Amino acid sequence: MTMPTRTIPVSHFQLDDIANSGQVFRWRQLEPGGYLLLSGRRAAVARQPQENLLELTCPPQDTAFWTHYLALDDDYDSIWQVLEHWADIDGPNAYLTRAVRAGRGLRILHQEPFESTVSFIVSQNNNIPRIRKILELLCRRLGPVIVQPPLQPAPGGPLYGFPCAQRLRCAAQLQGLGLGYRDTYVACAAAAFSGALAPLRKLPRMSREQARSTLLSLHGVGPKVADCILLFGLGHLDAFPKDVWIGRILNREFPQGFPLPRYAGFAGLLQQMLFFYERQQQGLVPPAGTSAQPAPPPRGPAHGHAAQTPRACSKSS
């Protein structure tokens, strides 16, 4: 069955840059400017034939989901008025101006809280290619087959959705995926998301401070991972994760302190622009319109696992 394709006008939006921004790990590049998007148990194809046009192919009932996921209804025009104002004041050679210009196509995606939590737990002391591989193997082993793929045949075989929390509660089932010590962290997070009364199911209804405190109570979740979940999984655009990359930038470029008050309400977008620009300067981000993603998904262990005794889920000090 051929799925409908919707053409959407866009501005300040670049699929290639979003794919390489470090906030999402399960997209697959089909061609420059074209991606297979995977989120939860849904899949879509997004292509950007022109800078101001996006083509979205998905089941009709999922159009609203993907529109929200891609932040297409968010008011980035107002954000860019503020960014341009400060860029004019700082001048074209200022580091912030250059970072903002480089990240002009970035948006903060609205990702599902549980998938985001697991993804950023996996990201600890890890690199992006390896994070992608681990999450793909996790989905192939424990996730459901996506029954309405937007491409026929799907590249690399069947598409797998992200496993539900109940499927990840046992650390023994996570052995052999490359998680290492993170398997217990993932299992403990899954347990906290499982069931109608599970504490983490209430995260979307919490304030940023309450949600951060709750996330920090999880075994293996520190400030950086908690802030990534707040920003990318819970829509708190004012969260400002500080990893090794951001720490280096702040120490080198802003020894007197980063001007967070300028960007009240969307400081997380600035964090993404700093991260993206720094990696671009080091040749780790290709120019928009070029291929960067590995083509086929990894062919690692699928269903089945080695039986081992899961460890306890007490909060580490």
N, C-alpha and C positions, 0 to 999 in steps of 0.2 A: 504494500500500500504506500503510495506517495504521500508524504506529509506536506502540508501547506507551508509556504515560506512567506514571512511577513517582512516588508521593507520598512525600516524605522530611521527617520532622520536623527542624527546625533551630532553633538559638539563636545569638545574636550573629552574625547573618547577614542582610545586606540587599543584594539584587541591584543596586538602583539606586545605592547608595553604592559598591559595588565597581566598577560600570561607570564611575563618575565619579572614580575614585581615581587615575587616571593610570598604572596598572600594566598595562592591557590596552587594545588599540586596534582590535580587529577585531570586537567585539561590535556587533550592530545592535539597537536598541530597536524592539520590535514594538508595545508599549503600555506605560504605566506598570507597572513590576514584571514585564515580560516581555521576554525577549531571545533573539535568535538568537545562539548561541555558535559561534565558529569557532576551531579550534585545529589546526594542522597540516593534515591532510586529513580531519578530522572536523568534523561539525556537529551541534548539538543545539539544542533550545528549552528554556529555563528560565523558569518563571513563579513568582511568589511571591504567591499569592492572599491569604495571611495572613502576619503577621509570623513565625509559627513553623512555616510549611509551605512547602516547595519542590516544584514539579512539574517533573519532568525527562523530556523526550521525546527519545528517541534510539534508534538500532538497539540491540537487546538486547546484542550483543557489545561495545558501547561503554560500557555502564553503569559498569563498574569504572573505566574511563578517566576519565569525567566526574566520578565521585564523588571520585577523587583530585585531578583538576584543580581542582575547586571547594573543596578542602581540607575536605570534609565529614567525613572520618575523623580530622582533626587535633584534638588535645586543647585546644580553645580555652577550655573550662571552667576548666582549671588556670591558663591565662594570665589569665583574667579575675579569678580570685581574687587574683592579684598586683596587677593593675591597680586593683581595688576597694580593696585594702589601702592602696596609696599615695594613691589619691584621697581616702580617709577622712582620712589624715594631712595631706595638702595643703590640704584644704578645698574647698568648691564653687566658690570664685571664682578658684582658681589656674588659670593658663593650661593646664597639663598636664591638670588635671581636666576643664576645658571641652573640650579637644581629644579626650580619651579618650571623653567622653560623646558628642561629635559623631560619633566614628568607631566607635561601638559595633557597627555592622553590617559592619565591614571584615574581610576575610580576605586573606591572601597566597595568590594562586593558584599552582598548580604548573604553570608553563608550560614548553613544550619548549625546550631550551637554544638551538638554532639560531635558531628564530623569535624568541626573546627577544633574542638577540644582535643580529640584524638590526634588530628594532624599536627597541632603545635606541640603536643607532648612528644610525638615522633621527631619533631624538628630539633629537639634539644641536642646540642653538640653534634649536629648532622649537617650534610650539604644537600642542596636542592635535588640533584639527580638521585641521590640515595633515598631521600624522603619520598620522592615519586615512586621509586621502585617498591619500597616497603608498603606503601598504601595500596599500590596495585596488587601486590601479592596478598595483602590482607583482604581486599575485596574479592579476589578470585577464590580464596579459600572459604570465606565466611559470608560473603555478600550474596544477595539474590541476583538472578539473571534479569536484566532489564528486558521486558517483554515487548516494548515498543521502541526499538532503536531508530534514531532518525536517519541512519544510513543502512542500506541493504546492498551487500553484506557489510557488517560492521568491520572496521579495520582491526586485524589481530584476533578475530574470533568473537565469541559472545561478549557482550558488555555486562559488567557486574556493578550493581549498586553498592552503596556503602552499608556495611552490616549494622543492624540495630544494636542497641546497647546490650540487650540480653545475650546476644551471640558473642560478645567480647568479654563477658564477666569472668571467664576462666582463663587464667594465665597459661595453663597447659596448652590450650588451643592456639596460642600465639607463638609457640616455639617454632623455630626454623624459618621465620620471616625476616630475620635481620634486626629485630627490635632490641636484642640484648637486654640490658637492665630495664629498658622502657616497657617491657611486657607487663610487669606488675603495675606500673603507673597506668597503662591503658586499661587493664582489668579493673583497677580500683575506680577509675573515672567511669567506666561502664557500669559498675555496680551503683555508683552514685546517681546515674541517669536512669536506672532501671526501676520500673514500677510507678504507679500513679502518685505515690507519696514521696518519691525519690527527691532529695534536696536540690539536685541540679536541674530538675525539670522546671523549677521556679525561677531560674536565672533570667529569662526574658522579662519577667515582671518586677525584677529588683532594680534599685538604683545602681549606678555605676559603683559606688562605694560598697554597697551590700554585695553585689555580684563579685567584686574583686576579693572581698574578704572570704566569701564562700569558695571561690576558686583556689585561693591560697591555702585553704584547709585541706585540699586534696593532696594525697601522697604524690610527690614528684612534681608539683606545680609551684614554680617560683614566680617572682614579679614579672619577668619578661614574658613567660608563657601566659600568665594570667592576663596581661595587657594585650597580648596578641588575640586571645579569645574574646576579650571585651571589644576590640576594634573590628575584627574580621568575622566573629561569630554572633555578636550581640548588638552590633550597630552603634556602639558608643564611639562616635567619630572623634571624640576628644581624648580618647586613650592614646598614649604615646609610648609604645614599647621601646625599651632600650636594650638592644643586644650588643654584641661586640662591635659590629659595624657602626651603629649609631653612637656608641661610646667613643670610638675613635674620632668620628666626625665632630662630636661635641667638644672633645678635648682639643682638637686641632683648630677648628674654625670658630668656636664659640667659647673661649676660655672664661669669658665674663658671664656666661649663661645664655641659653637659647631663648629668643624672644617669644615664648609661648603665649603671652597675653595678646599679641597681634592676631593670633589664629584661634581665638577662643571658639570652641564648638566644632573645630575640624582640624585640630593639631595632628591627629592620626594621619590625615592626608599628607601633611608636610613630612611626617616621618617616612612615609612611603616614597615621597619624592627624593628625600635625602638618600635613602637606601638605594633606590633605583639609579640615581645619578652617580653615586659613588661606585657602584658595580659597573655602570656603563663606562666610566672613566678608566676602569681597570680592564676593559675589554671583555667583561663577563656577561654583558647584555648586548645582543646584536641590534643593529638598526631596525626600526619598524619596516615590515615588508620583507624580511628575510627569515630563513628557516633556522630554528634553534632547538625545537623539541625533538626528542628521540621518536622515531616513527613507530615501530611496533612496541606493544607493551611487553614487559618482561615475562618470560615463560618459566616461572619458578613453580614452587609447590602450590598446588591448588587445594582441593578438598582432601582432608585427612591431616592428622597431626601426631606428633610424638607425645606420649602421655608422660607428664611430669607433675609433681605436686605444686600447686600454686602457692605463692608466698602471701604473707599477711598484708593487709592494706592500711597499716597504721601510718599516720603522718610522720614523715622524716623530719628531723630537726634541721 
